[in-house]
Amino acid sequence: MRDPQRRLLWHGILLVLIGLVTGAFLSSYTSPRLGLSAHVGGIMNGMLVVILGLIWPHVSLSARAAMVLFWSSVCSGYANWAGLFLAAVFGTSRTTPLLGAGHVGTAWQEALVAVCLIGGAAGVLGACGLALVGLGASRR
C-alpha cells in the first residue's frame, strides 16, 4: 500500500468536510436530530481517521494487519456517517430509537441503516483494537 499515512489523513479530512456539509442542511432532513448526529458523527469519525494517520508511524503491525487497520478505519468512518445520514434522510428509528423517535422508515430503509451502523461500529471497534495492539508491540 502506497503511503497509508497520507491516505488516512486525506480520508479523515474528507470525512470532517462531509460532516460539516451535513450540518448545513439540518432543517431539511426528515429527522433533524439524526441529521445533527450525522454531522457530529462525520466530524468525529474523520478525526479518528486523522488521529490514526498521525500515529501510523508508531504502529507496529504485520503488513496484513496494517492493511486491515487501514481499511477498517476508513470504511467504518464512511459507513458510520452514511448510516446516520441515511437515518436522518429516511427517518428511521429501529437502530437509533432515541434520536429517531416518532419516525419509522420502510423495512429496506431500516435494514440499510442497520447494516451501515452495525458494520461501521464493528469496523471501528476492530480498528481501535488493532491500533492498540500495534502501539503496544515492540518495534521490528
URFENPE-V72951 format. One record per backbone hydrogen bond with DSSP energy under -1.0 kcal/mol. NH is the residue of the N-H (numbers start at 1). CO is the residue of the C=O. Records with the same first field share a line. If there is no record, write none. Layout:
NH = CO, CO
//
This chain:
7 = 3
8 = 4
9 = 5
10 = 6
11 = 7
12 = 8
13 = 9
14 = 10
15 = 11
16 = 12
17 = 13
18 = 14
19 = 15
20 = 16
21 = 17
22 = 18
23 = 19
24 = 21
25 = 22
28 = 25
29 = 26
31 = 88
35 = 31
36 = 32
37 = 33
38 = 34
39 = 35
40 = 36
41 = 37
42 = 38
43 = 39
44 = 40
45 = 41
46 = 42
47 = 43
48 = 44
49 = 45
50 = 46
51 = 47
52 = 48
53 = 49
54 = 50
55 = 51
58 = 55
59 = 56
60 = 134
66 = 62
67 = 63
68 = 64
69 = 65
70 = 66
71 = 67
72 = 68
73 = 69
74 = 70
75 = 71
76 = 72
77 = 73
78 = 74
79 = 75
80 = 76
81 = 77
82 = 78
83 = 79
84 = 80
85 = 81
86 = 82
87 = 83
88 = 84
89 = 85
90 = 86
91 = 87
92 = 87
100 = 96
103 = 100
110 = 106
111 = 107
112 = 108
113 = 109
114 = 110
115 = 111
116 = 112
117 = 113
118 = 114
119 = 115
120 = 116
121 = 117
122 = 118
123 = 119
124 = 120
125 = 121
126 = 122
127 = 123
128 = 124
129 = 125
130 = 126
131 = 127
132 = 128
133 = 129
134 = 130
135 = 131
136 = 132
137 = 133
//
